[in-house]
Amino acid sequence: MIFLKLTFLYIVVAGILGLIFLGPVGAIIGGIIGFVFGVTQSNYRRIVNLEKEINDLKNNKS
């Protein structure tokens, strides 16, 4: 669940920055960019954890 919280944080921060610099359209664009970045970071962390588990399993079987 922490991944969703961080994604929401990225959406809010990017949306606020977009609003400051570009107005309402910037808020929408910033929200989309924040969502994409948040999901990317979430998936990256999951992949890293899965790779660690795979390596642990390989080392235990050897």
C-alpha positions in Angstrom: 0.0 0.0 0.0 2.9 2.3 0.5 3.4 2.3 -3.3 0.0 3.9 -3.8 0.8 6.6 -1.2 4.0 7.5 -2.9 2.3 7.5 -6.3 -0.4 9.9 -4.9 2.4 12.1 -3.5 4.1 12.3 -6.9 0.7 13.2 -8.5 0.1 16.0 -6.1 3.6 17.4 -6.2 3.8 17.4 -10.0 0.2 18.8 -10.3 1.0 21.7 -8.0 4.2 22.5 -9.8 2.4 22.3 -13.1 -0.3 24.6 -11.8 2.3 27.1 -10.6 4.2 27.2 -13.9 1.5 26.6 -16.5 -1.9 27.1 -14.9 -4.8 24.6 -15.0 -3.5 22.8 -18.1 -0.2 22.4 -16.4 -1.9 20.9 -13.3 -3.4 18.2 -15.5 -0.2 17.5 -17.4 1.7 17.5 -14.1 -0.7 15.0 -12.6 -0.3 12.7 -15.6 3.5 13.0 -15.4 3.3 12.4 -11.6 1.1 9.3 -12.1 3.5 7.8 -14.8 6.5 8.5 -12.6 4.9 7.1 -9.5 3.8 3.9 -11.3 7.3 3.5 -12.8 9.0 3.8 -9.4 6.5 1.4 -7.9 7.2 -1.2 -10.5 10.9 -0.7 -10.3 10.9 -1.4 -6.6 8.8 -4.5 -7.1 11.1 -5.8 -9.8 14.1 -5.3 -7.6 12.5 -7.2 -4.7 11.5 -10.0 -7.0 15.1 -10.2 -8.4 16.4 -10.5 -4.9 14.0 -13.3 -4.1 14.9 -15.1 -7.3 18.6 -14.9 -6.4 17.9 -16.1 -2.9 16.0 -19.1 -4.3 18.8 -19.9 -6.8 21.4 -19.8 -4.1 19.4 -22.1 -1.8 18.9 -24.7 -4.5 22.6 -24.8 -5.5 
